[in-house]
Amino acid sequence: MIARYLKEQGISIIQAQGTHICLWIAQLKQDGLSYSRMEHHRSSLKIFYAMLVKLNIVTKSPAAALPK
């Protein structure tokens, strides 16, 4: 879902910033996605970007901008 959202914005997963991630989460909330489903997406994004940081693909995780 995040990949589709970013593509629509003309941004790659690698170029995404915290504001993009927060706006996407806000869009999910506005679309009526359940809290548990949003938490699942948030958790998955944090893990995904942590892996990209570990592999030196990105320097910092944009998912770090998400509230805990």
Buried (B, 14 or more C-beta within 10 A) or exposed (E): EBEEBBEEEEEEBEEBEBEBBBEBBEEBEEEEBEEEEBEEBBEEBBEBBBEBBEEEEBEEBBBEBBEE
